[in-house]
Amino acid sequence: MLDYKIIGNRIKKARKNKRITQQDIAEILNVSVPYVSKIETGKSTVSLKRLSNIADILNVDMGELVSGANVESKYYLLPELSSLLKDCSVEEKNFAFKMLHDILEINRKK
């Protein structure tokens, strides 16, 4: 289930980082400023199409708005990988390391 309040906070943060106003977004989307405000506060749901439009305006990946994950970050999925490995035995960690290493070697040779 999507948490529209969290998504709205990410939209607001990205908008402010780009120095774009709610008015700018409202004009481009042909909606009211109060509607943009409701999206940013999570008081209104937003369709995937509208979310995609907002992501385009803000020049961010839609997945980043939904999940908070920036696929371009060098730390992308690092906490998730660490969490997966924390309960593994030494043998399982070594196996996972070797498998990932081999996959990366194959992909780099392409």
VMD Tcl script that builds the backbone (N, CA, C; Angstrom):
set m [mol new atoms 330]
animate dup $m
set s [atomselect $m all]
$s set {name element resname resid chain x y z} {
  {N N MET 1 A 0.832 -1.176 0.000}
  {CA C MET 1 A 0.000 0.000 0.000}
  {C C MET 1 A 0.885 1.250 0.000}
  {N N LEU 2 A 0.535 2.196 -0.808}
  {CA C LEU 2 A 1.326 3.416 -0.912}
  {C C LEU 2 A 1.025 4.347 0.249}
  {N N ASP 3 A 2.072 4.952 0.791}
  {CA C ASP 3 A 1.908 5.952 1.839}
  {C C ASP 3 A 2.015 7.319 1.166}
  {N N TYR 4 A 0.858 7.926 0.928}
  {CA C TYR 4 A 0.821 9.181 0.175}
  {C C TYR 4 A 1.445 10.346 0.944}
  {N N LYS 5 A 1.486 10.258 2.269}
  {CA C LYS 5 A 2.118 11.309 3.051}
  {C C LYS 5 A 3.632 11.288 2.813}
  {N N ILE 6 A 4.211 10.095 2.804}
  {CA C ILE 6 A 5.646 9.968 2.551}
  {C C ILE 6 A 5.964 10.390 1.118}
  {N N ILE 7 A 5.147 9.943 0.170}
  {CA C ILE 7 A 5.355 10.333 -1.231}
  {C C ILE 7 A 5.261 11.848 -1.361}
  {N N GLY 8 A 4.264 12.442 -0.712}
  {CA C GLY 8 A 4.102 13.902 -0.748}
  {C C GLY 8 A 5.313 14.620 -0.181}
  {N N ASN 9 A 5.856 14.100 0.912}
  {CA C ASN 9 A 7.059 14.704 1.492}
  {C C ASN 9 A 8.231 14.635 0.525}
  {N N ARG 10 A 8.350 13.519 -0.190}
  {CA C ARG 10 A 9.444 13.385 -1.171}
  {C C ARG 10 A 9.252 14.352 -2.332}
  {N N ILE 11 A 8.006 14.523 -2.751}
  {CA C ILE 11 A 7.714 15.484 -3.828}
  {C C ILE 11 A 8.100 16.884 -3.368}
  {N N LYS 12 A 7.676 17.241 -2.169}
  {CA C LYS 12 A 7.966 18.578 -1.636}
  {C C LYS 12 A 9.475 18.810 -1.539}
  {N N LYS 13 A 10.191 17.822 -1.027}
  {CA C LYS 13 A 11.651 17.952 -0.888}
  {C C LYS 13 A 12.310 18.123 -2.258}
  {N N ALA 14 A 11.901 17.300 -3.223}
  {CA C ALA 14 A 12.478 17.406 -4.570}
  {C C ALA 14 A 12.130 18.747 -5.201}
  {N N ARG 15 A 10.908 19.197 -4.992}
  {CA C ARG 15 A 10.473 20.486 -5.554}
  {C C ARG 15 A 11.308 21.623 -4.979}
  {N N LYS 16 A 11.513 21.597 -3.668}
  {CA C LYS 16 A 12.296 22.664 -3.039}
  {C C LYS 16 A 13.758 22.604 -3.464}
  {N N ASN 17 A 14.291 21.395 -3.612}
  {CA C ASN 17 A 15.678 21.253 -4.076}
  {C C ASN 17 A 15.864 21.827 -5.462}
  {N N LYS 18 A 14.830 21.731 -6.287}
  {CA C LYS 18 A 14.897 22.246 -7.666}
  {C C LYS 18 A 14.464 23.706 -7.743}
  {N N ARG 19 A 14.064 24.256 -6.583}
  {CA C ARG 19 A 13.588 25.645 -6.515}
  {C C ARG 19 A 12.397 25.877 -7.447}
  {N N ILE 20 A 11.486 24.932 -7.395}
  {CA C ILE 20 A 10.244 25.014 -8.160}
  {C C ILE 20 A 9.118 25.260 -7.165}
  {N N THR 21 A 8.194 26.125 -7.516}
  {CA C THR 21 A 7.084 26.424 -6.612}
  {C C THR 21 A 5.898 25.510 -6.882}
  {N N GLN 22 A 5.005 25.469 -5.907}
  {CA C GLN 22 A 3.753 24.734 -6.111}
  {C C GLN 22 A 2.990 25.353 -7.273}
  {N N GLN 23 A 3.076 26.661 -7.394}
  {CA C GLN 23 A 2.409 27.370 -8.504}
  {C C GLN 23 A 2.950 26.882 -9.847}
  {N N ASP 24 A 4.261 26.707 -9.942}
  {CA C ASP 24 A 4.871 26.219 -11.187}
  {C C ASP 24 A 4.306 24.850 -11.553}
  {N N ILE 25 A 4.263 23.958 -10.579}
  {CA C ILE 25 A 3.755 22.607 -10.831}
  {C C ILE 25 A 2.284 22.668 -11.213}
  {N N ALA 26 A 1.519 23.457 -10.481}
  {CA C ALA 26 A 0.085 23.578 -10.754}
  {C C ALA 26 A -0.166 24.067 -12.179}
  {N N GLU 27 A 0.596 25.051 -12.613}
  {CA C GLU 27 A 0.421 25.585 -13.970}
  {C C GLU 27 A 0.754 24.545 -15.034}
  {N N ILE 28 A 1.839 23.810 -14.836}
  {CA C ILE 28 A 2.237 22.800 -15.820}
  {C C ILE 28 A 1.212 21.674 -15.885}
  {N N LEU 29 A 0.693 21.267 -14.720}
  {CA C LEU 29 A -0.273 20.164 -14.674}
  {C C LEU 29 A -1.706 20.624 -14.944}
  {N N ASN 30 A -1.898 21.930 -14.988}
  {CA C ASN 30 A -3.234 22.503 -15.172}
  {C C ASN 30 A -4.176 22.085 -14.036}
  {N N VAL 31 A -3.659 22.236 -12.804}
  {CA C VAL 31 A -4.438 21.957 -11.601}
  {C C VAL 31 A -4.287 23.150 -10.656}
  {N N SER 32 A -4.997 23.128 -9.552}
  {CA C SER 32 A -4.917 24.233 -8.599}
  {C C SER 32 A -3.728 24.066 -7.655}
  {N N VAL 33 A -3.273 25.183 -7.115}
  {CA C VAL 33 A -2.199 25.156 -6.123}
  {C C VAL 33 A -2.641 24.383 -4.868}
  {N N PRO 34 A -3.892 24.572 -4.396}
  {CA C PRO 34 A -4.315 23.775 -3.240}
  {C C PRO 34 A -4.260 22.262 -3.494}
  {N N TYR 35 A -4.519 21.844 -4.730}
  {CA C TYR 35 A -4.424 20.418 -5.054}
  {C C TYR 35 A -2.978 19.939 -4.936}
  {N N VAL 36 A -2.035 20.722 -5.426}
  {CA C VAL 36 A -0.614 20.373 -5.304}
  {C C VAL 36 A -0.233 20.308 -3.832}
  {N N SER 37 A -0.715 21.243 -3.052}
  {CA C SER 37 A -0.450 21.246 -1.618}
  {C C SER 37 A -1.005 19.982 -0.960}
  {N N LYS 38 A -2.199 19.569 -1.350}
  {CA C LYS 38 A -2.801 18.351 -0.784}
  {C C LYS 38 A -1.998 17.110 -1.163}
  {N N ILE 39 A -1.437 17.099 -2.358}
  {CA C ILE 39 A -0.575 15.978 -2.758}
  {C C ILE 39 A 0.655 15.942 -1.854}
  {N N GLU 40 A 1.262 17.114 -1.639}
  {CA C GLU 40 A 2.488 17.179 -0.840}
  {C C GLU 40 A 2.256 16.839 0.633}
  {N N THR 41 A 1.059 17.066 1.128}
  {CA C THR 41 A 0.765 16.754 2.529}
  {C C THR 41 A 0.161 15.365 2.684}
  {N N GLY 42 A -0.085 14.688 1.578}
  {CA C GLY 42 A -0.670 13.351 1.631}
  {C C GLY 42 A -2.159 13.350 1.874}
  {N N LYS 43 A -2.783 14.505 1.772}
  {CA C LYS 43 A -4.232 14.606 1.992}
  {C C LYS 43 A -5.022 14.250 0.747}
  {N N SER 44 A -4.313 14.076 -0.351}
  {CA C SER 44 A -4.944 13.670 -1.604}
  {C C SER 44 A -4.101 12.582 -2.247}
  {N N THR 45 A -4.747 11.572 -2.764}
  {CA C THR 45 A -4.012 10.545 -3.492}
  {C C THR 45 A -3.637 11.099 -4.858}
  {N N VAL 46 A -2.702 10.442 -5.477}
  {CA C VAL 46 A -2.247 10.889 -6.789}
  {C C VAL 46 A -2.135 9.653 -7.681}
  {N N SER 47 A -2.637 9.781 -8.910}
  {CA C SER 47 A -2.563 8.657 -9.842}
  {C C SER 47 A -1.127 8.443 -10.295}
  {N N LEU 48 A -0.860 7.253 -10.808}
  {CA C LEU 48 A 0.490 6.970 -11.309}
  {C C LEU 48 A 0.842 7.888 -12.470}
  {N N LYS 49 A -0.140 8.189 -13.309}
  {CA C LYS 49 A 0.100 9.095 -14.437}
  {C C LYS 49 A 0.492 10.478 -13.931}
  {N N ARG 50 A -0.249 10.981 -12.946}
  {CA C ARG 50 A 0.047 12.304 -12.383}
  {C C ARG 50 A 1.406 12.277 -11.675}
  {N N LEU 51 A 1.678 11.192 -10.962}
  {CA C LEU 51 A 2.958 11.054 -10.281}
  {C C LEU 51 A 4.107 11.044 -11.287}
  {N N SER 52 A 3.893 10.370 -12.403}
  {CA C SER 52 A 4.892 10.355 -13.474}
  {C C SER 52 A 5.118 11.758 -14.023}
  {N N ASN 53 A 4.035 12.520 -14.193}
  {CA C ASN 53 A 4.155 13.901 -14.674}
  {C C ASN 53 A 4.938 14.760 -13.683}
  {N N ILE 54 A 4.648 14.585 -12.403}
  {CA C ILE 54 A 5.357 15.353 -11.374}
  {C C ILE 54 A 6.834 14.974 -11.370}
  {N N ALA 55 A 7.133 13.684 -11.478}
  {CA C ALA 55 A 8.526 13.229 -11.527}
  {C C ALA 55 A 9.247 13.863 -12.716}
  {N N ASP 56 A 8.581 13.934 -13.856}
  {CA C ASP 56 A 9.177 14.560 -15.040}
  {C C ASP 56 A 9.464 16.042 -14.794}
  {N N ILE 57 A 8.498 16.731 -14.197}
  {CA C ILE 57 A 8.672 18.163 -13.906}
  {C C ILE 57 A 9.869 18.370 -12.977}
  {N N LEU 58 A 9.985 17.497 -11.981}
  {CA C LEU 58 A 11.058 17.631 -10.990}
  {C C LEU 58 A 12.363 16.980 -11.430}
  {N N ASN 59 A 12.311 16.304 -12.583}
  {CA C ASN 59 A 13.479 15.620 -13.126}
  {C C ASN 59 A 14.045 14.605 -12.135}
  {N N VAL 60 A 13.141 13.787 -11.563}
  {CA C VAL 60 A 13.533 12.709 -10.670}
  {C C VAL 60 A 12.860 11.429 -11.144}
  {N N ASP 61 A 13.404 10.317 -10.734}
  {CA C ASP 61 A 12.828 9.025 -11.074}
  {C C ASP 61 A 11.553 8.812 -10.261}
  {N N MET 62 A 10.502 8.351 -10.910}
  {CA C MET 62 A 9.240 8.115 -10.216}
  {C C MET 62 A 9.426 7.103 -9.085}
  {N N GLY 63 A 10.269 6.117 -9.299}
  {CA C GLY 63 A 10.543 5.138 -8.262}
  {C C GLY 63 A 11.132 5.763 -7.015}
  {N N GLU 64 A 11.907 6.814 -7.209}
  {CA C GLU 64 A 12.481 7.520 -6.064}
  {C C GLU 64 A 11.392 8.200 -5.246}
  {N N LEU 65 A 10.386 8.742 -5.932}
  {CA C LEU 65 A 9.272 9.374 -5.215}
  {C C LEU 65 A 8.456 8.336 -4.451}
  {N N VAL 66 A 8.277 7.162 -5.048}
  {CA C VAL 66 A 7.455 6.126 -4.418}
  {C C VAL 66 A 8.213 5.406 -3.314}
  {N N SER 67 A 9.448 5.004 -3.598}
  {CA C SER 67 A 10.177 4.165 -2.642}
  {C C SER 67 A 11.255 4.905 -1.851}
  {N N GLY 68 A 11.643 6.058 -2.343}
  {CA C GLY 68 A 12.726 6.789 -1.687}
  {C C GLY 68 A 14.100 6.339 -2.118}
  {N N ALA 69 A 14.156 5.328 -2.975}
  {CA C ALA 69 A 15.440 4.789 -3.414}
  {C C ALA 69 A 15.909 5.508 -4.674}
  {N N ASN 70 A 17.113 6.006 -4.605}
  {CA C ASN 70 A 17.720 6.649 -5.754}
  {C C ASN 70 A 18.620 5.625 -6.431}
  {N N VAL 71 A 18.172 5.103 -7.572}
  {CA C VAL 71 A 18.916 4.040 -8.243}
  {C C VAL 71 A 20.275 4.509 -8.753}
  {N N GLU 72 A 20.507 5.797 -8.778}
  {CA C GLU 72 A 21.785 6.318 -9.245}
  {C C GLU 72 A 22.795 6.463 -8.106}
  {N N SER 73 A 22.336 6.299 -6.879}
  {CA C SER 73 A 23.215 6.426 -5.723}
  {C C SER 73 A 24.137 5.218 -5.633}
  {N N LYS 74 A 25.385 5.444 -5.248}
  {CA C LYS 74 A 26.307 4.318 -5.094}
  {C C LYS 74 A 25.925 3.452 -3.904}
  {N N TYR 75 A 25.038 3.933 -3.048}
  {CA C TYR 75 A 24.585 3.172 -1.887}
  {C C TYR 75 A 23.236 2.487 -2.118}
  {N N TYR 76 A 22.754 2.524 -3.360}
  {CA C TYR 76 A 21.466 1.917 -3.694}
  {C C TYR 76 A 21.457 0.447 -3.278}
  {N N LEU 77 A 20.476 0.051 -2.513}
  {CA C LEU 77 A 20.236 -1.301 -2.009}
  {C C LEU 77 A 21.283 -1.805 -1.014}
  {N N LEU 78 A 22.225 -0.976 -0.638}
  {CA C LEU 78 A 23.244 -1.424 0.305}
  {C C LEU 78 A 22.643 -1.849 1.657}
  {N N PRO 79 A 21.735 -1.056 2.227}
  {CA C PRO 79 A 21.132 -1.518 3.493}
  {C C PRO 79 A 20.344 -2.818 3.333}
  {N N GLU 80 A 19.669 -2.972 2.197}
  {CA C GLU 80 A 18.897 -4.186 1.951}
  {C C GLU 80 A 19.818 -5.403 1.828}
  {N N LEU 81 A 20.932 -5.227 1.125}
  {CA C LEU 81 A 21.896 -6.320 0.993}
  {C C LEU 81 A 22.495 -6.671 2.351}
  {N N SER 82 A 22.832 -5.659 3.112}
  {CA C SER 82 A 23.389 -5.891 4.441}
  {C C SER 82 A 22.398 -6.630 5.329}
  {N N SER 83 A 21.139 -6.247 5.252}
  {CA C SER 83 A 20.098 -6.904 6.045}
  {C C SER 83 A 19.956 -8.378 5.664}
  {N N LEU 84 A 20.046 -8.665 4.368}
  {CA C LEU 84 A 19.952 -10.052 3.909}
  {C C LEU 84 A 21.106 -10.902 4.440}
  {N N LEU 85 A 22.274 -10.307 4.514}
  {CA C LEU 85 A 23.464 -11.051 4.909}
  {C C LEU 85 A 23.663 -11.177 6.415}
  {N N LYS 86 A 23.029 -10.327 7.197}
  {CA C LYS 86 A 23.336 -10.282 8.633}
  {C C LYS 86 A 23.063 -11.585 9.369}
  {N N ASP 87 A 22.080 -12.345 8.953}
  {CA C ASP 87 A 21.760 -13.600 9.631}
  {C C ASP 87 A 22.343 -14.829 8.929}
  {N N CYS 88 A 23.150 -14.592 7.925}
  {CA C CYS 88 A 23.744 -15.716 7.183}
  {C C CYS 88 A 24.960 -16.259 7.925}
  {N N SER 89 A 25.207 -17.530 7.704}
  {CA C SER 89 A 26.424 -18.134 8.241}
  {C C SER 89 A 27.619 -17.639 7.421}
  {N N VAL 90 A 28.814 -17.912 7.910}
  {CA C VAL 90 A 30.023 -17.531 7.184}
  {C C VAL 90 A 30.036 -18.203 5.814}
  {N N GLU 91 A 29.650 -19.468 5.772}
  {CA C GLU 91 A 29.628 -20.200 4.500}
  {C C GLU 91 A 28.639 -19.558 3.523}
  {N N GLU 92 A 27.456 -19.178 4.020}
  {CA C GLU 92 A 26.452 -18.542 3.154}
  {C C GLU 92 A 26.937 -17.187 2.658}
  {N N LYS 93 A 27.597 -16.432 3.527}
  {CA C LYS 93 A 28.139 -15.132 3.114}
  {C C LYS 93 A 29.211 -15.308 2.043}
  {N N ASN 94 A 30.091 -16.289 2.231}
  {CA C ASN 94 A 31.128 -16.561 1.229}
  {C C ASN 94 A 30.509 -16.989 -0.093}
  {N N PHE 95 A 29.497 -17.846 -0.037}
  {CA C PHE 95 A 28.820 -18.286 -1.247}
  {C C PHE 95 A 28.159 -17.104 -1.962}
  {N N ALA 96 A 27.451 -16.251 -1.201}
  {CA C ALA 96 A 26.790 -15.081 -1.790}
  {C C ALA 96 A 27.812 -14.144 -2.417}
  {N N PHE 97 A 28.931 -13.936 -1.732}
  {CA C PHE 97 A 29.981 -13.077 -2.256}
  {C C PHE 97 A 30.532 -13.620 -3.569}
  {N N LYS 98 A 30.848 -14.912 -3.592}
  {CA C LYS 98 A 31.397 -15.521 -4.801}
  {C C LYS 98 A 30.399 -15.450 -5.944}
  {N N MET 99 A 29.131 -15.729 -5.656}
  {CA C MET 99 A 28.107 -15.684 -6.698}
  {C C MET 99 A 27.967 -14.266 -7.261}
  {N N LEU 100 A 27.900 -13.258 -6.400}
  {CA C LEU 100 A 27.799 -11.876 -6.854}
  {C C LEU 100 A 29.047 -11.471 -7.634}
  {N N HIS 101 A 30.201 -11.872 -7.139}
  {CA C HIS 101 A 31.451 -11.568 -7.832}
  {C C HIS 101 A 31.447 -12.153 -9.247}
  {N N ASP 102 A 31.028 -13.404 -9.375}
  {CA C ASP 102 A 30.990 -14.070 -10.678}
  {C C ASP 102 A 29.987 -13.387 -11.627}
  {N N ILE 103 A 28.845 -13.022 -11.104}
  {CA C ILE 103 A 27.836 -12.337 -11.926}
  {C C ILE 103 A 28.391 -11.011 -12.443}
  {N N LEU 104 A 29.057 -10.279 -11.575}
  {CA C LEU 104 A 29.628 -8.993 -11.984}
  {C C LEU 104 A 30.716 -9.178 -13.035}
  {N N GLU 105 A 31.530 -10.207 -12.881}
  {CA C GLU 105 A 32.580 -10.485 -13.861}
  {C C GLU 105 A 31.975 -10.818 -15.230}
  {N N ILE 106 A 30.927 -11.623 -15.243}
  {CA C ILE 106 A 30.257 -11.984 -16.501}
  {C C ILE 106 A 29.683 -10.731 -17.162}
  {N N ASN 107 A 29.000 -9.879 -16.363}
  {CA C ASN 107 A 28.383 -8.667 -16.912}
  {C C ASN 107 A 29.418 -7.682 -17.421}
  {N N ARG 108 A 30.566 -7.607 -16.796}
  {CA C ARG 108 A 31.605 -6.670 -17.217}
  {C C ARG 108 A 32.300 -7.112 -18.495}
  {N N LYS 109 A 32.236 -8.394 -18.798}
  {CA C LYS 109 A 32.857 -8.918 -20.019}
  {C C LYS 109 A 31.973 -8.719 -21.236}
  {N N LYS 110 A 30.725 -8.400 -21.029}
  {CA C LYS 110 A 29.785 -8.214 -22.164}
  {C C LYS 110 A 30.082 -6.962 -22.932}
}
mol reanalyze $m
mol bondsrecalc $m
mol representation Tube
mol addrep $m
